[in-house]
């Protein structure tokens, strides 16, 4: 039920599109009927909120749907088919969420140590580390003839001052688990870092090349220029031709993925070179590079919008994302389930809500300090 609540909540808050909501609801078409009947037959729904409260929740969802643009036959067909059971479903989800501290997930949250207080770090050319979270707005540092400024929106920009310097100086920005950060590079391009990621770059690009190095996951919007732009990731180089793209290169993932939203990029990995078109994704492994067509961009870019979108993912794939964001560890007792899971969880949701998602998806666990132990 938590998965349905999360999907509907994200839609009402404007964090997912109507198309994404339709897709996620359709994925549950079969289990929707099964889950609600099992819950009602087992008596879990006893003591739900009053009929007036249930009606209000149902009306809120349906009115929101009515305000959306017409012309979505699949979406509305699904809602007509699901409307008969959505009322008890939403009521049950609301009851499940608000029923208090006796929930196992609530208890587990109390046992978990809160997310760490690690900071976003700017490492200057001389090795000095500056905590960007605690620094005020304005000039953070001076590198050669370039000013490093922190703006009111929390991002860092590089502003050349008078004079020129022949010395090449490099800066590095690193995010901890549970944090994102945006930097405007010296040429005006922007890079948004996901949790546990980094970017290293010269404070002034040369006239012949613009090159940065990254780890983790970074979303780029590159300024068009006659000067080539290159992104170096582990064992991969990306040549940019003026574009918007996402690079997911976490070392604990099985493959590095480059997803193109706009423009064009050329991806080189070993002897393989692939040219991507918008909507394509290059998947790079030790065996070479493959191109995947018709990528679900909502899923790829969910982190940028403040969501986790799990689209038929295995438990280890989900837990790797959860661990990077909430700064917890995971271990497994016994064989790991091969079942795949689908759902939406807001990244601003508490760890308790994530544990709810796991519990209602049939995942059993126990908590030991900062570690979530998955049990058979």
BALOBA-1460 file (C-alpha; in Angstrom, 3 decimals):
// residues 376
<rec num="1" residu="x" x="0.000" y="0.000" z="0.000"/>
<rec num="2" residu="x" x="2.903" y="2.351" z="0.670"/>
<rec num="3" residu="x" x="3.860" y="2.178" z="-2.986"/>
<rec num="4" residu="x" x="0.410" y="3.351" z="-4.076"/>
<rec num="5" residu="x" x="0.426" y="6.122" z="-1.466"/>
<rec num="6" residu="x" x="3.852" y="7.300" z="-2.642"/>
<rec num="7" residu="x" x="2.780" y="7.393" z="-6.288"/>
<rec num="8" residu="x" x="-0.411" y="9.340" z="-5.583"/>
<rec num="9" residu="x" x="1.393" y="11.692" z="-3.169"/>
<rec num="10" residu="x" x="4.125" y="12.447" z="-5.715"/>
<rec num="11" residu="x" x="1.515" y="13.148" z="-8.410"/>
<rec num="12" residu="x" x="-0.537" y="15.499" z="-6.232"/>
<rec num="13" residu="x" x="2.612" y="17.407" z="-5.256"/>
<rec num="14" residu="x" x="3.580" y="17.826" z="-8.915"/>
<rec num="15" residu="x" x="6.741" y="15.703" z="-8.629"/>
<rec num="16" residu="x" x="5.690" y="13.223" z="-11.328"/>
<rec num="17" residu="x" x="3.881" y="13.768" z="-14.593"/>
<rec num="18" residu="x" x="0.477" y="12.387" z="-15.524"/>
<rec num="19" residu="x" x="2.152" y="9.998" z="-17.953"/>
<rec num="20" residu="x" x="4.442" y="8.666" z="-15.226"/>
<rec num="21" residu="x" x="1.506" y="8.244" z="-12.824"/>
<rec num="22" residu="x" x="-0.427" y="6.359" z="-15.471"/>
<rec num="23" residu="x" x="2.543" y="4.099" z="-16.128"/>
<rec num="24" residu="x" x="3.101" y="3.331" z="-12.457"/>
<rec num="25" residu="x" x="-0.580" y="2.636" z="-11.779"/>
<rec num="26" residu="x" x="-0.829" y="0.425" z="-14.835"/>
<rec num="27" residu="x" x="2.145" y="-1.589" z="-13.588"/>
<rec num="28" residu="x" x="0.056" y="-2.516" z="-10.571"/>
<rec num="29" residu="x" x="-3.092" y="-3.353" z="-12.506"/>
<rec num="30" residu="x" x="-3.137" y="-6.993" z="-11.494"/>
<rec num="31" residu="x" x="-1.774" y="-6.750" z="-7.971"/>
<rec num="32" residu="x" x="-4.051" y="-3.780" z="-7.190"/>
<rec num="33" residu="x" x="-7.086" y="-6.038" z="-6.903"/>
<rec num="34" residu="x" x="-5.196" y="-8.788" z="-5.101"/>
<rec num="35" residu="x" x="-3.576" y="-6.515" z="-2.509"/>
<rec num="36" residu="x" x="-6.717" y="-4.647" z="-1.528"/>
<rec num="37" residu="x" x="-8.809" y="-7.797" z="-1.226"/>
<rec num="38" residu="x" x="-6.138" y="-9.526" z="0.863"/>
<rec num="39" residu="x" x="-5.897" y="-6.542" z="3.189"/>
<rec num="40" residu="x" x="-9.650" y="-6.167" z="3.583"/>
<rec num="41" residu="x" x="-10.275" y="-9.892" z="4.019"/>
<rec num="42" residu="x" x="-7.560" y="-10.172" z="6.658"/>
<rec num="43" residu="x" x="-9.215" y="-7.443" z="8.690"/>
<rec num="44" residu="x" x="-6.318" y="-4.972" z="8.464"/>
<rec num="45" residu="x" x="-8.718" y="-2.265" z="7.343"/>
<rec num="46" residu="x" x="-10.685" y="-2.366" z="10.606"/>
<rec num="47" residu="x" x="-10.724" y="1.030" z="12.279"/>
<rec num="48" residu="x" x="-10.084" y="3.082" z="9.161"/>
<rec num="49" residu="x" x="-10.735" y="6.813" z="9.209"/>
<rec num="50" residu="x" x="-14.309" y="8.061" z="9.087"/>
<rec num="51" residu="x" x="-16.351" y="7.807" z="5.870"/>
<rec num="52" residu="x" x="-16.151" y="11.591" z="5.515"/>
<rec num="53" residu="x" x="-12.340" y="11.504" z="5.656"/>
<rec num="54" residu="x" x="-12.160" y="8.673" z="3.163"/>
<rec num="55" residu="x" x="-14.487" y="10.534" z="0.816"/>
<rec num="56" residu="x" x="-12.392" y="13.698" z="1.106"/>
<rec num="57" residu="x" x="-9.195" y="11.830" z="0.199"/>
<rec num="58" residu="x" x="-10.873" y="10.168" z="-2.753"/>
<rec num="59" residu="x" x="-12.387" y="13.443" z="-3.991"/>
<rec num="60" residu="x" x="-9.000" y="15.183" z="-3.778"/>
<rec num="61" residu="x" x="-7.376" y="12.621" z="-6.054"/>
<rec num="62" residu="x" x="-10.226" y="12.484" z="-8.543"/>
<rec num="63" residu="x" x="-10.564" y="16.293" z="-8.751"/>
<rec num="64" residu="x" x="-6.833" y="16.549" z="-9.418"/>
<rec num="65" residu="x" x="-7.188" y="14.072" z="-12.246"/>
<rec num="66" residu="x" x="-10.096" y="16.011" z="-13.743"/>
<rec num="67" residu="x" x="-8.041" y="19.225" z="-13.862"/>
<rec num="68" residu="x" x="-5.415" y="17.643" z="-16.070"/>
<rec num="69" residu="x" x="-5.505" y="18.067" z="-19.825"/>
<rec num="70" residu="x" x="-7.910" y="15.766" z="-21.699"/>
<rec num="71" residu="x" x="-6.864" y="13.412" z="-24.422"/>
<rec num="72" residu="x" x="-5.230" y="10.709" z="-22.295"/>
<rec num="73" residu="x" x="-7.488" y="7.741" z="-23.127"/>
<rec num="74" residu="x" x="-5.295" y="5.081" z="-21.527"/>
<rec num="75" residu="x" x="-4.971" y="7.082" z="-18.295"/>
<rec num="76" residu="x" x="-8.674" y="7.794" z="-17.950"/>
<rec num="77" residu="x" x="-9.632" y="4.264" z="-18.922"/>
<rec num="78" residu="x" x="-7.439" y="2.984" z="-16.158"/>
<rec num="79" residu="x" x="-8.893" y="5.408" z="-13.627"/>
<rec num="80" residu="x" x="-12.439" y="4.372" z="-14.520"/>
<rec num="81" residu="x" x="-11.474" y="0.748" z="-14.041"/>
<rec num="82" residu="x" x="-9.641" y="1.432" z="-10.771"/>
<rec num="83" residu="x" x="-12.046" y="4.014" z="-9.314"/>
<rec num="84" residu="x" x="-14.257" y="1.374" z="-7.735"/>
<rec num="85" residu="x" x="-11.452" y="0.241" z="-5.412"/>
<rec num="86" residu="x" x="-9.290" y="3.365" z="-5.125"/>
<rec num="87" residu="x" x="-11.387" y="4.745" z="-2.254"/>
<rec num="88" residu="x" x="-10.611" y="1.916" z="0.190"/>
<rec num="89" residu="x" x="-7.070" y="1.774" z="-1.146"/>
<rec num="90" residu="x" x="-6.332" y="5.446" z="-0.398"/>
<rec num="91" residu="x" x="-8.066" y="5.194" z="2.961"/>
<rec num="92" residu="x" x="-6.007" y="2.161" z="3.880"/>
<rec num="93" residu="x" x="-2.796" y="3.869" z="2.756"/>
<rec num="94" residu="x" x="-3.623" y="6.922" z="4.849"/>
<rec num="95" residu="x" x="-4.403" y="4.793" z="7.887"/>
<rec num="96" residu="x" x="-1.190" y="2.816" z="7.382"/>
<rec num="97" residu="x" x="0.848" y="6.018" z="7.251"/>
<rec num="98" residu="x" x="-0.710" y="7.817" z="10.204"/>
<rec num="99" residu="x" x="-1.261" y="4.937" z="12.610"/>
<rec num="100" residu="x" x="1.597" y="5.976" z="14.926"/>
<rec num="101" residu="x" x="4.896" y="4.937" z="16.416"/>
<rec num="102" residu="x" x="3.902" y="1.294" z="16.866"/>
<rec num="103" residu="x" x="4.779" y="0.539" z="13.235"/>
<rec num="104" residu="x" x="7.905" y="-1.600" z="12.810"/>
<rec num="105" residu="x" x="9.295" y="0.975" z="10.375"/>
<rec num="106" residu="x" x="8.873" y="3.737" z="12.957"/>
<rec num="107" residu="x" x="10.685" y="1.675" z="15.536"/>
<rec num="108" residu="x" x="13.416" y="0.926" z="13.018"/>
<rec num="109" residu="x" x="13.794" y="4.627" z="12.272"/>
<rec num="110" residu="x" x="14.411" y="5.302" z="15.954"/>
<rec num="111" residu="x" x="17.066" y="2.598" z="15.992"/>
<rec num="112" residu="x" x="18.816" y="3.973" z="12.931"/>
<rec num="113" residu="x" x="21.378" y="6.691" z="13.514"/>
<rec num="114" residu="x" x="20.372" y="9.852" z="11.632"/>
<rec num="115" residu="x" x="22.033" y="10.694" z="8.347"/>
<rec num="116" residu="x" x="25.603" y="11.842" z="8.762"/>
<rec num="117" residu="x" x="26.601" y="15.505" z="8.946"/>
<rec num="118" residu="x" x="29.210" y="15.303" z="6.220"/>
<rec num="119" residu="x" x="29.534" y="18.438" z="4.105"/>
<rec num="120" residu="x" x="29.806" y="19.427" z="0.463"/>
<rec num="121" residu="x" x="33.539" y="20.090" z="0.087"/>
<rec num="122" residu="x" x="35.342" y="22.422" z="-2.308"/>
<rec num="123" residu="x" x="38.996" y="21.396" z="-2.569"/>
<rec num="124" residu="x" x="41.170" y="24.280" z="-3.781"/>
<rec num="125" residu="x" x="44.302" y="23.984" z="-5.897"/>
<rec num="126" residu="x" x="46.575" y="23.991" z="-2.839"/>
<rec num="127" residu="x" x="44.581" y="21.239" z="-1.123"/>
<rec num="128" residu="x" x="42.612" y="23.522" z="1.206"/>
<rec num="129" residu="x" x="39.128" y="22.141" z="1.931"/>
<rec num="130" residu="x" x="36.207" y="24.573" z="2.159"/>
<rec num="131" residu="x" x="32.858" y="23.452" z="3.588"/>
<rec num="132" residu="x" x="30.335" y="24.958" z="1.171"/>
<rec num="133" residu="x" x="27.303" y="24.125" z="3.337"/>
<rec num="134" residu="x" x="28.421" y="26.396" z="6.168"/>
<rec num="135" residu="x" x="30.079" y="29.138" z="4.142"/>
<rec num="136" residu="x" x="28.105" y="32.342" z="3.583"/>
<rec num="137" residu="x" x="27.130" y="33.858" z="0.253"/>
<rec num="138" residu="x" x="29.704" y="35.875" z="-1.641"/>
<rec num="139" residu="x" x="33.369" y="35.144" z="-2.253"/>
<rec num="140" residu="x" x="34.380" y="31.731" z="-0.942"/>
<rec num="141" residu="x" x="37.940" y="31.751" z="-2.275"/>
<rec num="142" residu="x" x="40.272" y="33.359" z="-4.777"/>
<rec num="143" residu="x" x="42.115" y="31.106" z="-7.208"/>
<rec num="144" residu="x" x="44.700" y="32.987" z="-9.244"/>
<rec num="145" residu="x" x="42.719" y="35.724" z="-10.985"/>
<rec num="146" residu="x" x="39.391" y="33.918" z="-10.589"/>
<rec num="147" residu="x" x="36.853" y="34.499" z="-7.834"/>
<rec num="148" residu="x" x="34.905" y="31.543" z="-6.448"/>
<rec num="149" residu="x" x="31.460" y="32.838" z="-5.476"/>
<rec num="150" residu="x" x="28.612" y="31.182" z="-3.609"/>
<rec num="151" residu="x" x="25.225" y="32.498" z="-4.705"/>
<rec num="152" residu="x" x="21.971" y="32.804" z="-2.810"/>
<rec num="153" residu="x" x="20.548" y="29.695" z="-4.477"/>
<rec num="154" residu="x" x="23.368" y="27.659" z="-2.911"/>
<rec num="155" residu="x" x="25.385" y="26.990" z="-6.055"/>
<rec num="156" residu="x" x="28.965" y="27.992" z="-6.814"/>
<rec num="157" residu="x" x="30.084" y="30.051" z="-9.834"/>
<rec num="158" residu="x" x="33.546" y="30.993" z="-11.135"/>
<rec num="159" residu="x" x="34.082" y="34.617" z="-12.101"/>
<rec num="160" residu="x" x="37.329" y="35.740" z="-13.782"/>
<rec num="161" residu="x" x="38.723" y="39.007" z="-12.462"/>
<rec num="162" residu="x" x="41.260" y="41.352" z="-14.075"/>
<rec num="163" residu="x" x="44.515" y="40.037" z="-15.429"/>
<rec num="164" residu="x" x="45.572" y="36.672" z="-16.787"/>
<rec num="165" residu="x" x="47.393" y="33.778" z="-15.204"/>
<rec num="166" residu="x" x="49.500" y="31.229" z="-17.065"/>
<rec num="167" residu="x" x="49.259" y="28.765" z="-14.179"/>
<rec num="168" residu="x" x="46.645" y="26.008" z="-14.557"/>
<rec num="169" residu="x" x="44.785" y="25.588" z="-11.274"/>
<rec num="170" residu="x" x="42.263" y="22.828" z="-10.531"/>
<rec num="171" residu="x" x="39.351" y="22.728" z="-8.126"/>
<rec num="172" residu="x" x="37.252" y="19.769" z="-7.009"/>
<rec num="173" residu="x" x="33.742" y="19.670" z="-5.562"/>
<rec num="174" residu="x" x="32.594" y="16.560" z="-3.694"/>
<rec num="175" residu="x" x="29.148" y="15.736" z="-2.317"/>
<rec num="176" residu="x" x="28.570" y="13.398" z="0.632"/>
<rec num="177" residu="x" x="25.828" y="10.800" z="0.812"/>
<rec num="178" residu="x" x="22.426" y="12.430" z="1.076"/>
<rec num="179" residu="x" x="23.344" y="15.713" z="-0.647"/>
<rec num="180" residu="x" x="23.248" y="17.203" z="-4.153"/>
<rec num="181" residu="x" x="25.067" y="20.326" z="-5.350"/>
<rec num="182" residu="x" x="25.232" y="22.463" z="-8.489"/>
<rec num="183" residu="x" x="28.243" y="24.303" z="-9.858"/>
<rec num="184" residu="x" x="28.472" y="26.729" z="-12.777"/>
<rec num="185" residu="x" x="31.728" y="25.952" z="-14.560"/>
<rec num="186" residu="x" x="34.080" y="28.660" z="-15.901"/>
<rec num="187" residu="x" x="32.489" y="28.540" z="-19.378"/>
<rec num="188" residu="x" x="28.919" y="28.916" z="-18.058"/>
<rec num="189" residu="x" x="28.060" y="25.217" z="-18.313"/>
<rec num="190" residu="x" x="26.326" y="23.730" z="-15.272"/>
<rec num="191" residu="x" x="26.906" y="20.433" z="-13.474"/>
<rec num="192" residu="x" x="24.490" y="19.036" z="-10.903"/>
<rec num="193" residu="x" x="26.114" y="16.434" z="-8.655"/>
<rec num="194" residu="x" x="24.105" y="13.615" z="-7.143"/>
<rec num="195" residu="x" x="24.975" y="12.152" z="-3.738"/>
<rec num="196" residu="x" x="28.474" y="10.697" z="-3.222"/>
<rec num="197" residu="x" x="29.812" y="12.278" z="-6.426"/>
<rec num="198" residu="x" x="32.618" y="14.622" z="-7.448"/>
<rec num="199" residu="x" x="33.808" y="16.829" z="-10.292"/>
<rec num="200" residu="x" x="37.357" y="18.120" z="-10.917"/>
<rec num="201" residu="x" x="37.963" y="20.973" z="-13.362"/>
<rec num="202" residu="x" x="40.363" y="23.827" z="-14.171"/>
<rec num="203" residu="x" x="39.264" y="27.226" z="-12.886"/>
<rec num="204" residu="x" x="39.840" y="28.591" z="-16.417"/>
<rec num="205" residu="x" x="39.345" y="26.421" z="-19.488"/>
<rec num="206" residu="x" x="41.980" y="26.528" z="-22.215"/>
<rec num="207" residu="x" x="41.206" y="27.798" z="-25.690"/>
<rec num="208" residu="x" x="41.740" y="24.334" z="-27.150"/>
<rec num="209" residu="x" x="39.728" y="22.124" z="-24.823"/>
<rec num="210" residu="x" x="37.269" y="22.079" z="-21.945"/>
<rec num="211" residu="x" x="37.792" y="18.967" z="-19.844"/>
<rec num="212" residu="x" x="36.390" y="17.790" z="-16.501"/>
<rec num="213" residu="x" x="36.692" y="14.571" z="-14.489"/>
<rec num="214" residu="x" x="33.826" y="13.052" z="-12.526"/>
<rec num="215" residu="x" x="32.930" y="10.213" z="-10.190"/>
<rec num="216" residu="x" x="29.435" y="9.117" z="-9.190"/>
<rec num="217" residu="x" x="26.480" y="10.692" z="-11.010"/>
<rec num="218" residu="x" x="26.408" y="14.136" z="-12.639"/>
<rec num="219" residu="x" x="23.878" y="15.878" z="-14.873"/>
<rec num="220" residu="x" x="25.354" y="18.376" z="-17.363"/>
<rec num="221" residu="x" x="23.993" y="21.266" z="-19.384"/>
<rec num="222" residu="x" x="26.829" y="22.366" z="-21.658"/>
<rec num="223" residu="x" x="27.245" y="25.815" z="-23.206"/>
<rec num="224" residu="x" x="27.714" y="25.665" z="-26.951"/>
<rec num="225" residu="x" x="31.185" y="26.661" z="-28.093"/>
<rec num="226" residu="x" x="33.706" y="25.937" z="-30.822"/>
<rec num="227" residu="x" x="35.966" y="24.608" z="-28.044"/>
<rec num="228" residu="x" x="35.386" y="20.872" z="-27.478"/>
<rec num="229" residu="x" x="34.032" y="19.729" z="-24.117"/>
<rec num="230" residu="x" x="35.135" y="16.379" z="-22.669"/>
<rec num="231" residu="x" x="33.978" y="14.497" z="-19.585"/>
<rec num="232" residu="x" x="36.280" y="11.847" z="-18.159"/>
<rec num="233" residu="x" x="34.613" y="9.132" z="-16.083"/>
<rec num="234" residu="x" x="36.137" y="5.824" z="-14.923"/>
<rec num="235" residu="x" x="37.512" y="4.107" z="-18.043"/>
<rec num="236" residu="x" x="35.242" y="6.287" z="-20.208"/>
<rec num="237" residu="x" x="35.506" y="9.566" z="-22.107"/>
<rec num="238" residu="x" x="32.544" y="11.550" z="-23.375"/>
<rec num="239" residu="x" x="32.899" y="14.106" z="-26.150"/>
<rec num="240" residu="x" x="30.139" y="16.704" z="-25.955"/>
<rec num="241" residu="x" x="28.695" y="18.540" z="-28.922"/>
<rec num="242" residu="x" x="26.482" y="21.052" z="-27.034"/>
<rec num="243" residu="x" x="23.901" y="19.134" z="-25.069"/>
<rec num="244" residu="x" x="22.092" y="17.958" z="-21.929"/>
<rec num="245" residu="x" x="23.047" y="14.547" z="-20.610"/>
<rec num="246" residu="x" x="23.388" y="12.435" z="-17.476"/>
<rec num="247" residu="x" x="26.356" y="10.274" z="-16.477"/>
<rec num="248" residu="x" x="25.878" y="7.538" z="-13.867"/>
<rec num="249" residu="x" x="29.301" y="6.123" z="-13.069"/>
<rec num="250" residu="x" x="29.050" y="4.877" z="-9.491"/>
<rec num="251" residu="x" x="31.734" y="2.283" z="-8.896"/>
<rec num="252" residu="x" x="29.336" y="-0.096" z="-7.116"/>
<rec num="253" residu="x" x="27.097" y="-0.335" z="-10.181"/>
<rec num="254" residu="x" x="27.564" y="-3.030" z="-12.812"/>
<rec num="255" residu="x" x="27.780" y="-0.562" z="-15.696"/>
<rec num="256" residu="x" x="28.431" y="3.103" z="-16.420"/>
<rec num="257" residu="x" x="25.457" y="4.721" z="-18.130"/>
<rec num="258" residu="x" x="25.401" y="7.856" z="-20.278"/>
<rec num="259" residu="x" x="21.886" y="9.092" z="-21.098"/>
<rec num="260" residu="x" x="21.306" y="11.836" z="-23.667"/>
<rec num="261" residu="x" x="18.414" y="14.280" z="-23.277"/>
<rec num="262" residu="x" x="19.313" y="16.883" z="-25.922"/>
<rec num="263" residu="x" x="22.032" y="17.411" z="-28.532"/>
<rec num="264" residu="x" x="24.647" y="14.743" z="-29.227"/>
<rec num="265" residu="x" x="27.524" y="13.041" z="-27.441"/>
<rec num="266" residu="x" x="30.182" y="10.585" z="-28.501"/>
<rec num="267" residu="x" x="31.095" y="7.992" z="-25.881"/>
<rec num="268" residu="x" x="34.426" y="6.187" z="-25.987"/>
<rec num="269" residu="x" x="35.189" y="3.140" z="-23.832"/>
<rec num="270" residu="x" x="38.220" y="1.089" z="-24.809"/>
<rec num="271" residu="x" x="37.951" y="0.229" z="-28.488"/>
<rec num="272" residu="x" x="34.237" y="1.040" z="-28.651"/>
<rec num="273" residu="x" x="32.875" y="4.405" z="-29.782"/>
<rec num="274" residu="x" x="29.162" y="5.176" z="-29.926"/>
<rec num="275" residu="x" x="27.297" y="8.308" z="-30.992"/>
<rec num="276" residu="x" x="24.091" y="8.922" z="-29.046"/>
<rec num="277" residu="x" x="20.877" y="10.564" z="-30.170"/>
<rec num="278" residu="x" x="18.360" y="12.096" z="-27.720"/>
<rec num="279" residu="x" x="16.513" y="9.409" z="-25.783"/>
<rec num="280" residu="x" x="19.334" y="6.878" z="-26.111"/>
<rec num="281" residu="x" x="21.587" y="5.482" z="-23.407"/>
<rec num="282" residu="x" x="25.096" y="4.056" z="-23.683"/>
<rec num="283" residu="x" x="25.693" y="1.165" z="-21.275"/>
<rec num="284" residu="x" x="29.398" y="0.582" z="-20.705"/>
<rec num="285" residu="x" x="30.750" y="-2.596" z="-19.134"/>
<rec num="286" residu="x" x="33.986" y="-4.513" z="-19.304"/>
<rec num="287" residu="x" x="32.616" y="-6.194" z="-22.423"/>
<rec num="288" residu="x" x="32.275" y="-2.904" z="-24.313"/>
<rec num="289" residu="x" x="29.536" y="-0.391" z="-25.082"/>
<rec num="290" residu="x" x="25.913" y="-1.040" z="-25.985"/>
<rec num="291" residu="x" x="23.226" y="1.455" z="-26.953"/>
<rec num="292" residu="x" x="19.748" y="1.180" z="-25.451"/>
<rec num="293" residu="x" x="16.854" y="2.804" z="-27.305"/>
<rec num="294" residu="x" x="13.744" y="4.564" z="-25.974"/>
<rec num="295" residu="x" x="14.990" y="5.221" z="-22.460"/>
<rec num="296" residu="x" x="12.535" y="6.189" z="-19.726"/>
<rec num="297" residu="x" x="13.933" y="9.661" z="-19.038"/>
<rec num="298" residu="x" x="11.550" y="10.132" z="-16.096"/>
<rec num="299" residu="x" x="13.258" y="7.241" z="-14.356"/>
<rec num="300" residu="x" x="16.802" y="8.346" z="-15.226"/>
<rec num="301" residu="x" x="16.250" y="11.944" z="-14.118"/>
<rec num="302" residu="x" x="14.038" y="11.207" z="-11.107"/>
<rec num="303" residu="x" x="16.922" y="12.062" z="-8.738"/>
<rec num="304" residu="x" x="17.111" y="15.576" z="-10.180"/>
<rec num="305" residu="x" x="13.403" y="16.089" z="-9.398"/>
<rec num="306" residu="x" x="13.729" y="14.745" z="-5.855"/>
<rec num="307" residu="x" x="12.405" y="11.211" z="-6.375"/>
<rec num="308" residu="x" x="13.402" y="7.596" z="-6.538"/>
<rec num="309" residu="x" x="11.627" y="5.889" z="-9.437"/>
<rec num="310" residu="x" x="12.021" y="2.124" z="-9.248"/>
<rec num="311" residu="x" x="10.973" y="0.581" z="-12.550"/>
<rec num="312" residu="x" x="11.257" y="-3.198" z="-12.283"/>
<rec num="313" residu="x" x="14.492" y="-3.060" z="-10.259"/>
<rec num="314" residu="x" x="16.031" y="-5.803" z="-8.167"/>
<rec num="315" residu="x" x="16.399" y="-5.383" z="-4.420"/>
<rec num="316" residu="x" x="20.198" y="-4.795" z="-4.589"/>
<rec num="317" residu="x" x="19.679" y="-2.114" z="-7.276"/>
<rec num="318" residu="x" x="17.174" y="-0.331" z="-5.041"/>
<rec num="319" residu="x" x="19.261" y="-0.651" z="-1.890"/>
<rec num="320" residu="x" x="22.353" y="0.830" z="-3.554"/>
<rec num="321" residu="x" x="20.370" y="3.997" z="-4.243"/>
<rec num="322" residu="x" x="18.874" y="4.039" z="-0.743"/>
<rec num="323" residu="x" x="22.284" y="3.617" z="0.909"/>
<rec num="324" residu="x" x="23.843" y="6.469" z="-1.078"/>
<rec num="325" residu="x" x="21.048" y="8.863" z="-0.194"/>
<rec num="326" residu="x" x="20.303" y="8.014" z="3.438"/>
<rec num="327" residu="x" x="23.922" y="7.180" z="4.298"/>
<rec num="328" residu="x" x="23.135" y="3.736" z="5.675"/>
<rec num="329" residu="x" x="24.611" y="0.307" z="4.972"/>
<rec num="330" residu="x" x="22.908" y="-2.872" z="3.838"/>
<rec num="331" residu="x" x="23.742" y="-6.544" z="4.193"/>
<rec num="332" residu="x" x="21.914" y="-9.723" z="3.254"/>
<rec num="333" residu="x" x="21.295" y="-12.877" z="5.257"/>
<rec num="334" residu="x" x="20.686" y="-15.895" z="3.064"/>
<rec num="335" residu="x" x="19.840" y="-15.825" z="-0.649"/>
<rec num="336" residu="x" x="18.900" y="-12.484" z="-2.173"/>
<rec num="337" residu="x" x="15.410" y="-12.320" z="-3.681"/>
<rec num="338" residu="x" x="15.308" y="-12.144" z="-7.468"/>
<rec num="339" residu="x" x="11.938" y="-10.398" z="-7.403"/>
<rec num="340" residu="x" x="11.705" y="-7.039" z="-9.151"/>
<rec num="341" residu="x" x="9.991" y="-4.006" z="-7.652"/>
<rec num="342" residu="x" x="8.254" y="-0.943" z="-9.082"/>
<rec num="343" residu="x" x="7.282" y="2.253" z="-7.277"/>
<rec num="344" residu="x" x="8.012" y="5.894" z="-6.447"/>
<rec num="345" residu="x" x="9.523" y="7.220" z="-3.215"/>
<rec num="346" residu="x" x="10.297" y="10.884" z="-2.560"/>
<rec num="347" residu="x" x="13.906" y="11.582" z="-1.633"/>
<rec num="348" residu="x" x="12.627" y="14.021" z="0.981"/>
<rec num="349" residu="x" x="10.670" y="11.225" z="2.639"/>
<rec num="350" residu="x" x="12.034" y="9.898" z="5.910"/>
<rec num="351" residu="x" x="13.856" y="6.604" z="6.229"/>
<rec num="352" residu="x" x="10.709" y="5.322" z="7.971"/>
<rec num="353" residu="x" x="8.696" y="5.819" z="4.783"/>
<rec num="354" residu="x" x="11.338" y="3.997" z="2.780"/>
<rec num="355" residu="x" x="11.235" y="1.125" z="5.248"/>
<rec num="356" residu="x" x="7.443" y="1.159" z="4.867"/>
<rec num="357" residu="x" x="7.929" y="0.759" z="1.128"/>
<rec num="358" residu="x" x="10.174" y="-2.225" z="1.742"/>
<rec num="359" residu="x" x="7.870" y="-3.807" z="4.299"/>
<rec num="360" residu="x" x="4.710" y="-3.496" z="2.215"/>
<rec num="361" residu="x" x="6.611" y="-4.885" z="-0.769"/>
<rec num="362" residu="x" x="7.202" y="-8.045" z="1.258"/>
<rec num="363" residu="x" x="10.830" y="-7.331" z="2.151"/>
<rec num="364" residu="x" x="11.807" y="-8.467" z="5.642"/>
<rec num="365" residu="x" x="14.604" y="-6.690" z="7.477"/>
<rec num="366" residu="x" x="16.113" y="-5.833" z="10.829"/>
<rec num="367" residu="x" x="18.119" y="-2.803" z="11.903"/>
<rec num="368" residu="x" x="21.558" y="-2.794" z="13.515"/>
<rec num="369" residu="x" x="22.891" y="0.742" z="14.144"/>
<rec num="370" residu="x" x="23.396" y="2.253" z="10.667"/>
<rec num="371" residu="x" x="22.900" y="-1.056" z="8.894"/>
<rec num="372" residu="x" x="19.731" y="-2.501" z="7.385"/>
<rec num="373" residu="x" x="19.942" y="-6.301" z="7.314"/>
<rec num="374" residu="x" x="17.733" y="-7.981" z="4.704"/>
<rec num="375" residu="x" x="16.525" y="-11.356" z="5.980"/>
<rec num="376" residu="x" x="14.861" y="-14.260" z="4.106"/>
